[in-house]
Amino acid sequence: MNELVGLIPAAGAGTRVAPLPSSKELFPIGFRYRDVNGVRRLSPKVVSEYLVEALATGGARRIFMIVNAGKSDILRFYGDGHAHGVSMAYLVQEQATGMPAALDLARPWLGGATVLFGMPDTILEPEDCFRHLLETHRERQADVTLGLFRTEEPWRFGMVEEDGNACLVRCVDKPKESRLEYMWGIAAWGPSFTEFLGRFCSESSLRPSRELLLGDAFNAAAERGLRVLCHRFAEGSYLDVGSPDDLLAASMRFCHHPEEPSSAPTGE
């Protein structure tokens, strides 16, 4: 069984929610218990922690986060990742050349790993969504498996058309109008797509026309014969907190006092 590695793109400027006093990935949404100087106490939970926890629950023990040169606050917050039960490392995208190129920075360190991918400014339900995604990915021997969530706002997301066997037909980015009901929000892929993504980025750089999207890479992979499948989370939810209205909604939704796990250690 291949090693599971989490991949998180966090190099975006966050212009939709600017100005913020920190990187958008560190915006506090809700609370959690953590050990601070040997004392167990309630403290704010930043939005990207929801994804980190979901990746760890899915089985990822190593996580690569792609940042830009101005996001040293993310490194200070997460450090080596031990407080979250993972080993975390960072890759710097020096120029904003698109999501596929950002993710391809990790290729030299991935080897034969299976990648679990998600966005750091989203909150996913169910919390074990990556476990379910991996089950489909492995059982159906896919090269890529996309996790789909229902949305009533197709103009905000990458919408997905699939055939009767849950194979990708195409991704459509932010259509003004669409009959499609499901967007892709997370993904799992094997080394075949990791290598394909590298070739895709190299070929596309020779004929730049616009900033490439990850959906473009998924479409190209399917067109060239890779097995790109879909897994629907019909009862799940995908909360994007990338705008002020979204931040407000998420803050209100997760403002409750969480219960501390009964097995949690207590400080002296």
C-alpha positions as CSV (number, residue, x, y, z in Angstrom):
1,M,0.0,0.0,0.0
2,N,1.4,3.4,-1.0
3,E,2.3,6.0,1.5
4,L,-0.3,8.7,1.9
5,V,0.9,12.3,1.6
6,G,-1.2,15.4,2.1
7,L,-0.8,18.3,-0.4
8,I,-2.1,21.8,0.5
9,P,-1.8,24.8,-1.8
10,A,-1.5,27.9,0.4
11,A,0.4,30.3,-1.9
12,G,-2.6,32.5,-2.9
13,A,-2.7,36.2,-1.9
14,G,-6.2,36.0,-0.4
15,T,-7.4,39.2,-2.1
16,R,-11.1,38.4,-1.7
17,V,-10.8,38.8,2.1
18,A,-8.0,41.4,2.2
19,P,-6.9,43.1,4.3
20,L,-6.2,40.5,7.0
21,P,-3.7,40.6,9.9
22,S,-2.3,37.2,8.8
23,S,-2.4,34.7,6.0
24,K,-6.0,33.7,5.3
25,E,-5.2,30.1,6.2
26,L,-4.7,31.3,9.8
27,F,-8.0,33.0,10.2
28,P,-9.7,31.7,13.4
29,I,-12.9,29.8,12.8
30,G,-14.1,28.1,16.0
31,F,-12.1,26.7,18.9
32,R,-10.2,23.5,19.9
33,Y,-8.4,22.2,23.0
34,R,-4.6,22.1,22.8
35,D,-1.7,21.9,25.1
36,V,0.0,25.3,25.7
37,N,3.1,25.3,27.8
38,G,2.0,22.0,29.4
39,V,-1.5,23.2,30.2
40,R,-4.6,21.9,28.4
41,R,-6.8,24.8,27.4
42,L,-9.3,26.1,24.9
43,S,-7.8,28.2,22.1
44,P,-8.9,29.5,18.7
45,K,-8.8,27.0,15.8
46,V,-7.6,28.4,12.4
47,V,-9.4,27.5,9.3
48,S,-6.6,25.4,7.7
49,E,-6.5,23.1,10.8
50,Y,-9.8,21.6,9.7
51,L,-8.1,20.3,6.5
52,V,-5.0,19.2,8.3
53,E,-7.1,17.2,10.7
54,A,-9.1,15.7,7.8
55,L,-5.9,14.7,6.0
56,A,-4.5,13.1,9.2
57,T,-7.8,11.3,9.7
58,G,-7.5,10.0,6.1
59,G,-4.1,8.5,6.9
60,A,-1.6,11.1,5.8
61,R,1.4,11.3,8.1
62,R,3.4,13.7,5.9
63,I,2.0,17.0,4.6
64,F,3.6,19.4,2.1
65,M,2.2,22.9,2.2
66,I,3.0,25.2,-0.8
67,V,3.4,28.8,0.3
68,N,4.7,32.1,-1.1
69,A,7.6,34.0,0.3
70,G,5.4,36.3,2.3
71,K,3.7,33.5,4.4
72,S,6.2,32.8,7.1
73,D,3.4,33.1,9.6
74,I,2.1,29.7,8.4
75,L,5.6,28.2,9.1
76,R,5.6,29.7,12.6
77,F,2.1,28.4,13.4
78,Y,2.5,24.8,12.2
79,G,6.3,24.3,12.6
80,D,7.2,20.7,11.9
81,G,3.6,19.6,12.4
82,H,4.1,17.4,15.4
83,A,1.4,19.2,17.4
84,H,-1.1,18.0,14.7
85,G,0.3,14.5,14.6
86,V,2.0,14.8,11.2
87,S,5.3,15.7,9.7
88,M,5.0,19.0,7.8
89,A,7.3,20.5,5.2
90,Y,7.0,23.6,3.1
91,L,7.6,24.4,-0.6
92,V,7.8,28.0,-1.9
93,Q,6.2,29.1,-5.1
94,E,8.1,32.1,-6.1
95,Q,5.8,33.2,-9.0
96,A,2.1,32.9,-9.2
97,T,2.0,30.5,-12.2
98,G,-1.2,28.6,-11.3
99,M,-2.3,25.7,-9.1
100,P,-0.9,22.9,-11.3
101,A,2.6,24.4,-11.2
102,A,2.3,24.9,-7.4
103,L,1.4,21.3,-6.8
104,D,4.1,20.1,-9.2
105,L,6.7,21.6,-6.9
106,A,6.2,18.6,-4.6
107,R,6.9,16.0,-7.3
108,P,10.6,15.4,-6.4
109,W,9.6,14.5,-2.8
110,L,6.5,12.3,-3.5
111,G,8.0,9.2,-5.0
112,G,5.4,6.6,-5.3
113,A,3.1,8.1,-2.7
114,T,-0.7,8.5,-3.0
115,V,-1.6,12.2,-2.7
116,L,-4.6,13.5,-0.7
117,F,-5.4,17.0,-1.8
118,G,-7.6,19.7,-0.3
119,M,-7.9,23.5,0.0
120,P,-6.8,25.2,3.2
121,D,-9.7,27.7,3.4
122,T,-12.4,25.1,3.4
123,I,-14.2,23.0,6.0
124,L,-15.3,19.6,4.9
125,E,-18.0,17.2,6.1
126,P,-17.9,14.3,6.8
127,E,-14.7,14.7,8.8
128,D,-13.5,11.3,7.5
129,C,-14.2,12.3,3.8
130,F,-10.6,11.3,2.8
131,R,-11.1,7.8,4.1
132,H,-14.2,7.3,2.0
133,L,-12.5,8.9,-1.0
134,L,-9.5,6.4,-0.7
135,E,-11.8,3.4,-0.5
136,T,-13.3,4.3,-3.9
137,H,-9.8,5.2,-5.3
138,R,-8.3,1.9,-4.3
139,E,-11.3,-0.4,-5.0
140,R,-11.7,1.0,-8.5
141,Q,-7.9,1.3,-9.2
142,A,-8.2,4.9,-10.3
143,D,-5.4,7.2,-11.3
144,V,-7.4,10.2,-9.8
145,T,-10.5,10.2,-7.7
146,L,-12.4,13.5,-7.2
147,G,-14.5,14.1,-4.1
148,L,-17.8,15.8,-5.2
149,F,-20.1,18.0,-3.1
150,R,-23.5,19.4,-4.0
151,T,-23.7,23.2,-4.5
152,E,-26.4,25.7,-5.5
153,E,-23.7,28.2,-6.6
154,P,-22.0,26.7,-9.6
155,W,-20.6,30.1,-10.7
156,R,-18.2,29.8,-7.7
157,F,-16.7,26.4,-8.2
158,G,-15.3,23.8,-10.6
159,M,-18.4,21.8,-11.6
160,V,-18.2,18.2,-12.7
161,E,-19.9,16.2,-15.4
162,E,-19.6,12.4,-14.9
163,D,-20.9,9.4,-16.9
164,G,-23.0,6.5,-15.6
165,N,-19.9,4.8,-14.2
166,A,-18.8,7.8,-12.2
167,C,-16.0,8.5,-14.6
168,L,-15.1,12.1,-15.3
169,V,-16.5,13.6,-18.5
170,R,-15.2,17.1,-17.9
171,C,-14.7,19.8,-15.3
172,V,-16.3,23.2,-16.0
173,D,-14.8,26.1,-14.1
174,K,-17.2,28.6,-12.6
175,P,-20.0,28.5,-15.3
176,K,-22.4,31.4,-15.2
177,E,-25.2,28.9,-15.6
178,S,-25.2,25.2,-15.3
179,R,-27.4,22.1,-15.0
180,L,-24.6,20.4,-13.1
181,E,-25.2,19.9,-9.3
182,Y,-21.8,18.7,-8.1
183,M,-18.5,20.5,-7.7
184,W,-15.2,18.8,-7.0
185,G,-13.6,19.8,-3.7
186,I,-11.0,17.2,-2.8
187,A,-8.9,14.7,-4.6
188,A,-6.8,11.6,-4.3
189,W,-4.2,10.6,-6.9
190,G,-1.5,8.1,-7.5
191,P,2.0,8.4,-8.9
192,S,0.7,8.1,-12.5
193,F,-1.1,11.4,-12.2
194,T,1.8,13.0,-10.3
195,E,4.1,12.3,-13.3
196,F,1.3,13.3,-15.7
197,L,1.0,16.7,-13.9
198,G,4.7,17.3,-14.4
199,R,4.4,16.7,-18.1
200,F,1.2,18.7,-18.3
201,C,2.9,21.7,-16.7
202,S,5.9,21.5,-18.9
203,E,3.9,21.2,-22.1
204,S,1.5,24.0,-21.1
205,S,4.4,26.4,-20.3
206,L,5.5,26.2,-24.0
207,R,2.2,27.7,-25.1
208,P,0.9,29.9,-22.3
209,S,-2.5,31.5,-22.9
210,R,-4.1,31.8,-19.5
211,E,-3.4,30.7,-15.9
212,L,-3.9,27.0,-15.7
213,L,-6.4,25.4,-13.4
214,L,-6.3,22.1,-11.7
215,G,-9.5,21.2,-13.5
216,D,-7.6,21.6,-16.8
217,A,-5.2,19.0,-15.6
218,F,-8.0,16.6,-14.6
219,N,-9.6,17.1,-18.0
220,A,-6.4,16.5,-19.9
221,A,-5.7,13.4,-17.8
222,A,-9.1,11.9,-18.7
223,E,-8.6,12.8,-22.4
224,R,-5.3,11.0,-22.5
225,G,-6.6,7.8,-21.0
226,L,-6.0,8.1,-17.3
227,R,-8.7,6.7,-15.1
228,V,-10.3,9.8,-13.5
229,L,-13.2,8.8,-11.2
230,C,-15.7,10.6,-9.0
231,H,-17.0,9.9,-5.5
232,R,-20.1,11.8,-4.5
233,F,-20.6,13.0,-0.9
234,A,-24.4,13.4,-1.4
235,E,-24.9,14.2,2.3
236,G,-21.6,16.0,2.8
237,S,-20.8,19.7,2.8
238,Y,-18.1,21.9,1.5
239,L,-17.8,25.3,3.2
240,D,-15.5,27.7,1.4
241,V,-14.5,30.7,3.6
242,G,-12.8,32.7,0.9
243,S,-15.0,35.8,1.0
244,P,-16.1,38.1,3.8
245,D,-19.7,36.7,3.8
246,D,-18.3,33.2,3.9
247,L,-16.0,34.1,6.8
248,L,-19.0,35.5,8.7
249,A,-21.1,32.5,8.1
250,A,-18.4,30.1,9.2
251,S,-17.5,32.1,12.3
252,M,-21.1,32.0,13.4
253,R,-21.5,28.3,12.6
254,F,-18.4,27.2,14.6
255,C,-18.6,29.7,17.5
256,H,-19.9,27.1,20.0
257,H,-17.9,25.7,22.9
258,P,-16.5,22.3,21.8
259,E,-16.5,19.3,24.1
260,E,-13.1,18.2,25.1
261,P,-12.4,14.5,24.2
262,S,-12.6,12.4,27.4
263,S,-9.2,10.8,26.6
264,A,-7.4,14.2,26.4
265,P,-4.6,14.7,29.0
266,T,-4.9,17.5,31.5
267,G,-2.2,19.9,32.4
268,E,-0.9,20.3,35.9
